Amino acid sequence: MTPEQVERYARHIVLREIGGPGQNKLLGAKVLCIGAGGLGSPALMYLAAAGVGTLGIVDDDVVSLSNLQRQVLHDTDKVGDLKTDSATAAINRINPEITVVSHTERLTESNAADIISRYDLVLDGSDNFETRYLVNATCVALKIPLISAAMSQWEGQISLYDPANGGPCYACVFPERPAAGLAPSCAEAGVMGALAGVMGSMMAGETIKHITGAGETLCGQLLIYDALYGEMRKIKTSANTSCKTCQQG
């Protein structure tokens, strides 16, 4: 590390669980974030500040005024701009050393493997189940760990899915998509803005732990946070031997 990097990341380096070796791992890591919205915004900001060397962003949307209540990566003057462009500019302001790779496209079955295969870890902050199951299936096939979070109204959830290392995949825990109307979008049900900050920051924290080997990750555990009543609980999860996604072999 350069003297400037030692100073920038000093508060990480003095943590015995991270230290210089852990910070070097962060500097060399390649992390992909699906979505630069409510969850992706704080996650990307903290990962840029943490010195994750390469941050990929998948998003084909533009910034809208209604995003700004929770998508803190974007400014009012960016309304109408591509989220990938707005996110790249914000990340460069936070940490100009970071390499940002923009994938200004929707993740599909035809491009998912090509994009995801370039990274060491994937963060899924998407807002629909079609993308969530596609990201999970692709990560399973490529043996790439996945941190997935979701939120609605006042409640959020997060876990790390890593079946290649004995954990469950997303489909083990959520084998079927909810019936229509049971899981409305944030646009339909609303969401408390600061909840995005909590859950996105948790995604960044899990990323830092996974990359550096610090502490214990949420692999095999689903953390649920209720912001309305200030409650948090964990549910143990395990691989489903009948899972059609990760147990086919």
C-alpha positions in Angstrom: 0.0 0.0 0.0 1.1 3.6 -0.6 1.4 6.0 2.3 -1.8 7.6 1.1 -3.6 4.3 1.2 -2.3 3.5 4.7 -3.7 6.8 5.9 -7.0 6.4 4.0 -7.7 2.9 5.4 -6.0 3.4 8.8 -9.1 2.6 10.7 -9.4 -0.7 9.0 -5.8 -1.6 9.3 -5.8 -1.1 13.1 -8.6 -3.6 13.4 -7.0 -6.9 14.3 -9.6 -8.8 12.3 -8.6 -6.9 9.1 -5.2 -5.4 9.4 -2.9 -4.8 6.4 -3.4 -8.3 4.9 -7.2 -7.9 5.1 -7.1 -4.4 3.6 -5.0 -5.7 0.7 -7.6 -8.4 0.1 -10.2 -5.6 -0.2 -8.0 -3.7 -2.6 -7.7 -6.7 -4.8 -11.4 -7.7 -4.7 -13.9 -7.5 -7.5 -17.5 -7.1 -6.3 -20.7 -6.9 -8.5 -23.8 -5.0 -7.2 -27.1 -5.8 -9.0 -29.0 -2.5 -8.8 -27.9 1.0 -7.8 -31.1 1.8 -6.0 -32.1 1.7 -2.3 -29.9 -1.2 -1.3 -27.1 -0.7 -3.8 -26.6 3.0 -3.0 -25.3 2.6 0.6 -23.6 -0.7 -0.1 -21.6 0.8 -3.0 -20.8 4.0 -1.0 -19.3 2.0 1.9 -17.5 -0.5 -0.3 -15.9 2.3 -2.2 -14.9 4.0 1.0 -13.6 0.6 2.3 -11.3 0.3 -0.7 -12.8 -2.6 -2.6 -10.7 -2.4 -5.7 -13.3 -3.1 -8.5 -17.0 -2.4 -8.2 -19.3 -3.5 -10.9 -22.8 -2.1 -11.2 -25.7 -3.6 -13.2 -28.6 -1.2 -13.7 -30.5 -0.1 -16.8 -32.7 2.5 -15.0 -32.5 6.3 -14.8 -32.7 8.4 -11.6 -36.2 9.6 -10.8 -37.3 12.1 -8.2 -39.1 9.4 -6.2 -35.8 7.5 -5.8 -34.1 10.3 -3.8 -36.0 9.5 -0.6 -33.8 6.5 0.0 -31.3 6.1 -2.9 -28.6 8.3 -1.3 -26.0 7.6 -4.0 -27.9 10.0 -6.4 -28.4 13.7 -6.2 -31.3 15.9 -7.3 -29.3 17.2 -10.3 -28.9 13.6 -11.5 -32.6 13.1 -12.1 -33.0 11.7 -15.6 -29.4 10.5 -15.8 -28.5 6.8 -16.0 -28.1 5.3 -12.5 -24.8 3.7 -13.6 -23.4 7.2 -14.6 -24.7 8.8 -11.5 -23.3 6.0 -9.3 -19.9 6.1 -11.0 -19.6 9.8 -10.5 -20.5 9.5 -6.8 -18.1 6.6 -6.2 -15.3 8.6 -7.9 -16.0 11.4 -5.5 -15.8 9.1 -2.5 -12.7 7.2 -3.6 -11.0 8.0 -6.9 -8.8 4.9 -6.6 -11.7 2.6 -7.2 -12.3 1.0 -10.6 -16.0 1.2 -11.5 -17.4 -1.0 -14.2 -20.8 0.0 -15.5 -23.1 -2.6 -17.0 -25.9 -0.4 -18.2 -28.3 -3.2 -19.1 -30.9 -5.4 -17.6 -29.6 -8.8 -16.3 -31.0 -11.6 -18.5 -30.4 -15.3 -19.0 -28.3 -14.4 -22.1 -25.8 -12.0 -20.3 -25.9 -13.0 -16.6 -23.1 -15.6 -16.7 -20.8 -13.4 -18.8 -21.2 -10.4 -16.4 -21.2 -12.3 -13.1 -18.2 -14.5 -14.0 -15.9 -11.5 -13.9 -16.4 -11.0 -10.1 -15.5 -12.7 -6.8 -18.7 -11.8 -5.0 -22.2 -10.6 -6.0 -24.6 -8.3 -4.1 -28.2 -8.6 -5.1 -30.2 -5.5 -4.4 -32.7 -6.0 -7.2 -36.4 -5.2 -6.8 -38.0 -8.2 -8.5 -38.1 -12.0 -8.0 -37.3 -12.8 -11.7 -33.8 -11.2 -11.3 -33.3 -12.6 -7.8 -33.7 -16.2 -9.0 -31.6 -15.6 -12.1 -28.8 -14.1 -10.1 -28.9 -17.0 -7.6 -28.9 -19.7 -10.3 -26.0 -18.0 -12.1 -24.0 -17.7 -8.9 -24.6 -21.3 -8.0 -23.5 -22.4 -11.5 -20.3 -20.3 -11.3 -19.7 -21.1 -7.6 -19.7 -17.5 -6.7 -21.0 -16.4 -3.2 -24.1 -14.2 -3.1 -25.2 -11.6 -0.6 -28.9 -10.9 -1.1 -31.0 -8.4 0.8 -34.6 -7.2 0.5 -36.8 -4.7 2.2 -40.4 -3.5 2.2 -42.2 -0.9 4.3 -40.4 -1.2 7.7 -38.7 -4.6 7.5 -35.6 -5.9 5.8 -33.8 -9.2 5.5 -30.3 -10.3 4.5 -28.2 -13.5 4.1 -25.1 -14.8 2.4 -25.7 -17.7 0.1 -22.7 -19.9 -0.7 -23.7 -23.5 -1.6 -20.2 -24.2 -2.9 -19.0 -24.0 0.7 -21.8 -25.9 2.4 -24.3 -23.2 2.8 -27.8 -23.0 1.2 -28.6 -21.1 -2.0 -31.3 -18.5 -2.2 -33.7 -21.0 -3.7 -33.1 -23.4 -0.8 -34.6 -20.8 1.6 -37.1 -19.3 -0.8 -38.0 -22.2 -3.2 -41.0 -20.5 -4.8 -41.9 -17.0 -5.7 -44.7 -15.5 -3.6 -48.1 -15.5 -5.1 -49.2 -12.3 -6.8 -50.0 -9.5 -4.3 -48.2 -11.1 -1.4 -44.9 -9.3 -1.9 -45.8 -5.9 -3.3 -43.0 -3.6 -4.6 -41.7 -0.6 -2.7 -43.7 1.5 -5.2 -46.9 -0.3 -4.2 -46.3 -0.8 -0.4 -43.9 2.0 0.4 -40.6 1.8 2.3 -39.1 3.8 5.1 -36.1 5.5 3.5 -33.5 5.0 6.2 -34.2 1.2 6.2 -32.4 1.1 2.9 -29.4 2.6 4.6 -29.5 0.0 7.3 -29.8 -3.0 5.0 -27.4 -1.7 2.4 -24.8 -1.0 5.1 -25.3 -4.6 6.3 -24.6 -5.8 2.8 -21.3 -3.8 2.8 -20.4 -5.2 6.2 -21.0 -8.8 5.1 -18.9 -8.1 2.0 -16.0 -6.8 4.1 -16.2 -9.8 6.5 -16.4 -12.3 3.7 -13.4 -10.9 1.8 -11.2 -10.4 4.8 -12.3 -13.5 6.7 -13.2 -11.5 9.7 -15.7 -12.7 12.2 -18.7 -14.8 11.2 -20.8 -14.1 8.1 -24.5 -14.7 7.7 -24.0 -17.9 5.7 -26.6 -20.3 7.0 -28.5 -17.5 8.8 -31.2 -15.2 7.7 -31.2 -11.9 9.6 -34.5 -10.0 9.8 -34.6 -6.4 10.9 -37.9 -4.7 12.0 -37.2 -1.0 12.0 -40.7 -0.1 13.2 -40.2 -1.8 16.6 -36.4 -1.8 16.7 -36.2 -5.6 16.7 -33.8 -8.0 15.1 -33.8 -11.8 14.9 -31.9 -14.6 13.1 -33.3 -17.7 11.5 -31.0 -20.7 10.9 -31.0 -21.9 7.3 -29.6 -24.9 5.6 -29.2 -26.5 2.2 -32.3 -28.1 0.9 -31.4 -31.6 -0.5 -34.3 -31.3 -2.9 -33.3 -27.9 -4.2 -33.6 -27.8 -8.0 -31.0 -25.1 -8.3 -28.0 -26.1 -6.2 -28.6 -29.9 -5.6 -29.0 -31.0 -9.2 -25.6 -32.8 -9.2 
